[in-house]
Amino acid sequence: METASMSDWFRLMKPGVLALLQVTAMCTILIHDLIVWNAEGRVGFNFLNTLETMGVVFVGGYLTAGGAHTFNNVLDRDIDPMMKRTEKRAIARGVISPKAGLAWALFLSISGTIWLIHFANEVAAFWAAFSILFYVFIYTLWLKRSSVQNIVIGGIAGATPPLVGWAAAMGGAVSISNPFDLGSFLPWLMFSLIFLWTPPHFWALALYRSDQYKKVGIPMMPWVHGPHRTMIEMRVYALLLIGIAAMPWLNPAEVGELAAYTYTLIVLVLGIWYNQSVISIDIHEPRDADGRIPSAAHSFFVSLNYLALMFISLVCVLLSPELTILFLVLVMFKILSKRKPKRRISVAASASD
């Protein structure tokens, strides 16, 4: 009988998903501290303090989110062996028992919550624990097998890392008596961004995996309402993400008009870029060797870059809007310069024909 490796235990935590969640949490801490730094006249930025907070949230977030994902592996052990993308999970293969997986999930979740209480604050721990409970009880145990809106409502759990990061960055300025009061609308705007991003991001994969979900009885949008309805809803969500550009992300009085307007422009451009990838999905396109719809797979990967860039670019703008603008100009120049030779080759080729 096959024995479990260290990698099997680690992969129960779904490290690939954790990586993107941690990017949003780490960036949120930097964003909070850079806003304070700008408001105080850009004097004496305490990088070590920020780095310490990031380290605390990284460990706590990895443990708590990893615990939630491990619970998911335990609870889905009946359907994972029947789906190609999940059949190699350790519990699905039988190399880790459900009881051992449950113990691992409890250890990760409890230790991560205690870690955040001790090294961050109770509010950061509250939102991390909320994410675990919502993911396990609301999404995995209830919505995933009963509602076509499973991934929509379930996205609330994955949208909490900015709340955890922001609360940790606030330190003692936030109170557990009202964990919803984070002193700013910005973390809630980040929460809304991830919440709206989740459905089109996940449905891009579900479009060509719908048969697997149908086989195990998971009511995913593409096979319940069809790919055309799925595409309509994906486009609506993508448009809503563009609409976020109209929201007042930054207060010009705190960070300066240049930073505020620069980021508004960046959000708009990124939203249009991602929206275009969704619009370009062709559900009738021939599938590749792996059974994927190439345009849908492309949109999925664009969505990963889109979300990361939304957070990273905000950090860059707050740090130096001038350098961010210069970088964007250089990127555009590089893109345009690469296109020119292609046009010449194309003209030359047509002339020779």
Secondary structure, DSSP 8 states (H G I E B T S, - for coil): -----HHHHHHTT-HHHHHHHHHHHHHHHHHHHHHHHHHTTS----HHHHHHHHHHHHHHHHHHHHHHHHHHHHHTTTTGGGSTTTTTSHHHHTSS-HHHHHHHHHHHHHHHHHHHHHHT-HHHHHHHHHHHHIIIIIIITTGGGT-TTHHHHHHHHHT-HHHHHHHHHHGGGS-TT-TT--SSSHHHHHHHHHHHHHHHHHHHHHTTTHHHHHHHT---HHHHT-HHHHHHHHHHHHHHHHHGGGS--S-HHHH-HHHHHHHHHHHHHHHHHHHHHHHT--TTS---TTS--HHHHHHHHHHHHHHHHHHHHHHHHHH-HHHHHHHHHHHHHHHHHHHHHHHHHHHHHHHH-
